[in-house]
Amino acid sequence: MSPNDGQATGAPASEGRMMRSLSDVIQDRGSAAVAADGSGADVGKGIQIRKLSAYYGTHQALENIDFDINPGVVTAIIGPSGCGKSTMIRCLNRMHEVIRGASVTGSVLVDGKDIYASDANPTRIRRNIGMVFQKPNPFPTRSIYENVITGLKLNLKRKSKREYDEVVEKSLRAVALWDEVKDKLHDSGTALSGGQQQRLCIARAIAIEPEILLLDEPASALDPTATMKIEDLLFELKTRYTIVLVTHNMQQAARASDITAFFIADERHVGHLVESGPTRQIFMTPSDKRTEDYISGRLG
């Protein structure tokens, strides 16, 4: 294998891909990037965030966030630890308020409707806006099959065995896991590898057919091969869902996203959106010096 392939001699392909420089990754993404506004995409729902502020008791975590998230693209949220990335994504499906004392002001519009309106149903919102967390969390006492259909049983009217079978196969195929587990569907979900468990959690999230999929550092605990599979999966899923990805990994944001939003915390430890735009633009010609400093490793 030639060094020109962007891989260290003798290294597995996935590891070589992970070690490539940001500039190389961005050059590749530039040739394959989709329209930043999701034009031509008839999938998912757009999100408009307006003057959003988030609190943990009296501590403010985010301040006056204005940001649009478009369907048909992967939007990455990046920034140093403590800048409110995870808080931001949890505000998008009202998971933030599950924490005792947490609150939100401002609005989050999904398809033009404010999910924080007084008549909005949080349970229905969380069903329509699925979430996958940093650490794979399949239900330990349930089989692979049961993990996939748990959300269906909790949120929707009961289906026949045949219908459940179809949902399980469709969902596992969507995350490229079906061929790996089709002969052991009744084994425990925790018997799978870490990467397989995370794909199972994504299958569980999409089994209820949400409109939006939120992923909070979904590959941070995975090895390079499993990480590559998760990233490749995002390219498939964005044709059907609006996807928001929180990541601390600059190369992952460069590889996996079409749009990038950079957050930073001020001296009060309150998170702010610095800038957002096409990933190539944010990484190659950012508008704000702080973005350039963070991407180059001089900040954070």
C-alpha positions as CSV (number, residue, x, y, z in Angstrom):
1,M,0.0,0.0,0.0
2,S,1.4,3.4,-1.0
3,P,1.9,6.2,1.5
4,N,0.0,8.3,-1.0
5,D,-3.1,6.4,0.1
6,G,-3.1,8.4,3.3
7,Q,-2.3,5.3,5.5
8,A,0.7,4.3,7.4
9,T,2.5,1.3,5.8
10,G,1.1,-1.9,7.3
11,A,-1.7,-0.1,9.2
12,P,-5.3,-1.3,8.9
13,A,-7.3,0.7,6.4
14,S,-9.6,2.1,9.2
15,E,-6.6,3.3,11.3
16,G,-5.0,4.9,8.3
17,R,-8.2,6.8,7.6
18,M,-8.4,8.0,11.2
19,M,-4.7,9.3,11.1
20,R,-5.1,11.4,8.0
21,S,-4.6,15.2,8.4
22,L,-7.5,17.6,8.6
23,S,-6.6,19.3,5.4
24,D,-6.6,16.0,3.5
25,V,-10.0,15.0,5.0
26,I,-11.5,18.4,4.2
27,Q,-10.2,18.3,0.6
28,D,-11.9,14.9,0.2
29,R,-15.1,16.2,1.8
30,G,-15.1,19.2,-0.5
31,S,-15.6,17.1,-3.5
32,A,-18.4,15.1,-2.0
33,A,-20.2,17.7,0.1
34,V,-24.0,18.3,-0.4
35,A,-25.7,21.6,-0.5
36,A,-25.3,23.4,2.9
37,D,-29.0,24.3,3.0
38,G,-30.1,20.7,2.3
39,S,-31.5,21.7,-1.0
40,G,-32.9,18.8,-3.0
41,A,-33.4,16.9,0.2
42,D,-37.0,15.9,1.0
43,V,-36.2,14.2,4.3
44,G,-36.5,14.9,8.0
45,K,-37.5,18.3,9.5
46,G,-35.6,21.5,9.8
47,I,-34.8,23.0,13.2
48,Q,-34.7,26.8,13.9
49,I,-33.2,27.7,17.2
50,R,-34.0,31.3,18.4
51,K,-32.6,33.1,21.4
52,L,-32.2,29.8,23.3
53,S,-30.7,30.0,26.7
54,A,-30.3,27.0,29.1
55,Y,-29.8,26.8,32.8
56,Y,-28.9,24.3,35.5
57,G,-30.6,25.9,38.5
58,T,-29.1,29.4,38.7
59,H,-26.1,28.6,36.5
60,Q,-26.5,29.6,32.9
61,A,-25.0,27.1,30.5
62,L,-26.0,28.6,27.1
63,E,-26.9,32.1,26.1
64,N,-28.9,33.5,23.2
65,I,-28.2,30.7,20.6
66,D,-29.6,31.5,17.1
67,F,-28.9,28.6,14.7
68,D,-30.7,26.8,11.9
69,I,-30.3,23.0,11.3
70,N,-31.2,21.8,7.9
71,P,-32.5,18.4,6.8
72,G,-30.5,16.2,4.4
73,V,-27.1,17.1,5.9
74,V,-25.1,16.1,9.0
75,T,-24.6,19.0,11.3
76,A,-21.7,18.8,13.7
77,I,-21.4,20.7,17.0
78,I,-17.8,21.2,18.1
79,G,-16.0,23.1,20.8
80,P,-13.9,22.8,24.0
81,S,-15.1,20.9,27.0
82,G,-17.6,22.9,29.1
83,C,-18.9,25.0,26.2
84,G,-22.4,23.5,26.3
85,K,-22.3,21.1,23.3
86,S,-24.2,18.3,25.1
87,T,-26.6,20.8,26.7
88,M,-27.3,22.2,23.3
89,I,-28.3,18.9,21.8
90,R,-30.3,17.9,24.9
91,C,-32.4,21.1,24.4
92,L,-33.4,19.9,21.0
93,N,-35.7,17.1,22.3
94,R,-36.5,18.5,25.7
95,M,-34.1,16.0,27.5
96,H,-32.4,19.0,29.2
97,E,-35.4,19.6,31.4
98,V,-35.4,16.0,32.7
99,I,-32.5,17.1,34.9
100,R,-33.8,18.5,38.2
101,G,-33.6,22.3,38.3
102,A,-32.8,22.6,34.6
103,S,-34.7,25.1,32.4
104,V,-34.8,26.7,29.0
105,T,-35.8,30.1,27.6
106,G,-36.2,31.0,23.9
107,S,-37.6,28.7,21.3
108,V,-36.8,25.6,19.2
109,L,-39.0,25.4,16.1
110,V,-39.3,22.0,14.4
111,D,-41.2,22.3,11.1
112,G,-42.3,25.7,12.3
113,K,-43.8,24.5,15.6
114,D,-42.1,25.5,18.9
115,I,-41.3,22.3,20.9
116,Y,-41.3,24.5,24.1
117,A,-44.8,25.9,23.5
118,S,-47.2,25.5,26.5
119,D,-49.3,22.9,24.7
120,A,-46.4,20.9,23.3
121,N,-46.2,17.2,24.5
122,P,-42.6,16.4,25.7
123,T,-43.2,12.6,25.3
124,R,-44.3,13.0,21.7
125,I,-41.4,15.3,21.0
126,R,-38.9,12.8,22.3
127,R,-40.4,10.1,20.1
128,N,-40.1,12.3,17.0
129,I,-36.6,13.4,17.9
130,G,-34.4,10.4,18.7
131,M,-31.2,10.5,20.7
132,V,-28.1,8.3,20.9
133,F,-25.7,8.8,23.8
134,Q,-22.0,8.8,24.2
135,K,-21.8,5.3,25.8
136,P,-23.7,2.5,24.2
137,N,-26.6,1.6,26.4
138,P,-28.5,-1.4,25.2
139,F,-31.0,-2.7,27.8
140,P,-29.0,-5.4,29.6
141,T,-31.9,-7.7,30.4
142,R,-33.3,-7.7,26.9
143,S,-32.3,-9.5,23.7
144,I,-31.1,-7.8,20.5
145,Y,-34.6,-8.2,19.1
146,E,-36.3,-6.8,22.2
147,N,-33.9,-3.8,22.3
148,V,-34.9,-2.8,18.8
149,I,-38.7,-2.9,19.5
150,T,-38.7,-1.5,23.1
151,G,-39.5,2.0,21.9
152,L,-42.3,0.8,19.7
153,K,-44.0,-1.1,22.6
154,L,-43.7,2.0,24.8
155,N,-44.8,4.7,22.4
156,L,-47.1,3.2,19.8
157,K,-50.0,0.8,19.6
158,R,-49.0,-2.9,19.7
159,K,-48.1,-4.7,16.5
160,S,-48.3,-8.3,15.3
161,K,-45.3,-10.6,15.6
162,R,-44.8,-10.3,11.8
163,E,-44.9,-6.5,12.0
164,Y,-42.3,-6.5,14.8
165,D,-40.1,-8.9,12.8
166,E,-40.2,-6.5,9.8
167,V,-39.3,-3.5,12.0
168,V,-36.4,-5.4,13.6
169,E,-35.0,-6.5,10.2
170,K,-35.5,-3.1,8.6
171,S,-33.9,-1.2,11.5
172,L,-30.9,-3.5,11.8
173,R,-30.4,-3.4,8.0
174,A,-30.4,0.4,8.2
175,V,-27.5,0.4,10.6
176,A,-25.6,-2.4,8.7
177,L,-26.0,-4.8,11.6
178,W,-28.5,-7.3,10.3
179,D,-26.0,-9.7,8.6
180,E,-23.9,-9.7,11.8
181,V,-26.7,-10.6,14.2
182,K,-29.6,-12.2,12.3
183,D,-28.7,-15.6,13.7
184,K,-28.5,-14.5,17.3
185,L,-31.4,-12.0,17.6
186,H,-32.4,-13.5,21.0
187,D,-29.0,-13.1,22.5
188,S,-28.4,-10.3,25.0
189,G,-27.7,-6.9,23.4
190,T,-24.8,-6.5,25.8
191,A,-23.0,-9.6,24.3
192,L,-22.2,-7.5,21.2
193,S,-19.0,-5.5,20.7
194,G,-19.0,-1.8,21.6
195,G,-19.4,-0.7,18.1
196,Q,-22.2,-3.2,17.5
197,Q,-23.9,-2.1,20.7
198,Q,-23.8,1.5,19.5
199,R,-25.3,0.6,16.1
200,L,-28.0,-1.4,18.0
201,C,-28.8,1.8,20.0
202,I,-29.1,3.7,16.7
203,A,-31.4,0.9,15.4
204,R,-33.5,1.2,18.5
205,A,-33.7,5.0,18.0
206,I,-34.8,4.8,14.3
207,A,-37.2,1.9,14.9
208,I,-39.9,4.3,16.0
209,E,-39.3,6.4,12.8
210,P,-38.2,9.7,14.3
211,E,-37.9,12.8,12.1
212,I,-34.6,13.9,13.7
213,L,-31.7,12.0,15.1
214,L,-29.4,13.5,17.7
215,L,-26.0,11.8,18.5
216,D,-24.0,12.9,21.5
217,E,-20.3,11.8,20.9
218,P,-21.5,8.4,19.7
219,A,-18.0,7.1,18.8
220,S,-15.9,8.5,21.6
221,A,-15.6,5.2,23.3
222,L,-15.1,3.1,20.2
223,D,-12.1,1.8,18.4
224,P,-11.1,3.2,14.9
225,T,-12.9,0.4,13.0
226,A,-16.1,0.8,14.9
227,T,-15.8,4.6,14.6
228,M,-15.5,4.3,10.8
229,K,-18.7,2.2,10.6
230,I,-20.6,4.8,12.6
231,E,-19.4,7.6,10.4
232,D,-20.2,5.7,7.2
233,L,-23.6,5.0,8.7
234,L,-24.3,8.8,9.0
235,F,-24.0,9.2,5.3
236,E,-26.7,6.6,4.8
237,L,-29.0,7.9,7.5
238,K,-28.9,11.6,6.4
239,T,-31.0,10.6,3.4
240,R,-33.8,9.9,5.7
241,Y,-33.3,11.9,8.9
242,T,-32.1,15.3,10.0
243,I,-28.9,14.5,11.9
244,V,-27.1,16.5,14.6
245,L,-23.7,15.2,15.8
246,V,-21.9,16.4,18.9
247,T,-18.2,15.5,18.7
248,H,-14.9,16.5,20.4
249,N,-12.9,15.0,17.5
250,M,-12.0,17.5,14.8
251,Q,-11.2,14.8,12.2
252,Q,-14.6,13.2,12.8
253,A,-16.4,16.5,12.3
254,A,-14.3,17.0,9.1
255,R,-15.1,13.5,7.8
256,A,-18.7,13.0,8.9
257,S,-20.4,16.4,8.7
258,D,-21.6,18.8,6.0
259,I,-22.3,21.7,8.4
260,T,-20.3,22.6,11.5
261,A,-21.2,24.9,14.4
262,F,-18.4,26.0,16.8
263,F,-19.3,26.8,20.4
264,I,-17.1,28.3,23.1
265,A,-17.6,29.3,26.8
266,D,-16.9,32.8,28.1
267,E,-15.2,33.8,31.3
268,R,-18.5,33.1,33.1
269,H,-18.5,29.5,31.8
270,V,-21.5,30.3,29.6
271,G,-21.7,28.7,26.2
272,H,-22.0,30.8,23.0
273,L,-22.3,29.9,19.3
274,V,-19.2,31.6,17.6
275,E,-20.1,30.7,14.0
276,S,-21.6,28.0,11.8
277,G,-21.4,27.1,8.1
278,P,-20.3,24.5,5.6
279,T,-17.7,22.2,7.2
280,R,-15.1,23.0,4.6
281,Q,-15.5,26.7,5.2
282,I,-15.4,26.4,9.0
283,F,-12.2,24.3,8.9
284,M,-10.4,26.1,6.0
285,T,-11.5,29.7,6.1
286,P,-13.3,30.4,9.4
287,S,-14.7,33.9,10.0
288,D,-13.6,34.1,13.7
289,K,-10.1,33.9,15.0
290,R,-11.2,31.8,17.9
291,T,-12.5,29.1,15.5
292,E,-9.2,29.0,13.8
293,D,-7.3,28.8,17.1
294,Y,-9.5,25.9,18.3
295,I,-9.2,23.9,15.0
296,S,-5.5,24.4,14.9
297,G,-5.1,23.3,18.6
298,R,-4.1,26.7,20.0
299,L,-7.4,27.0,22.0
300,G,-9.1,24.4,24.1
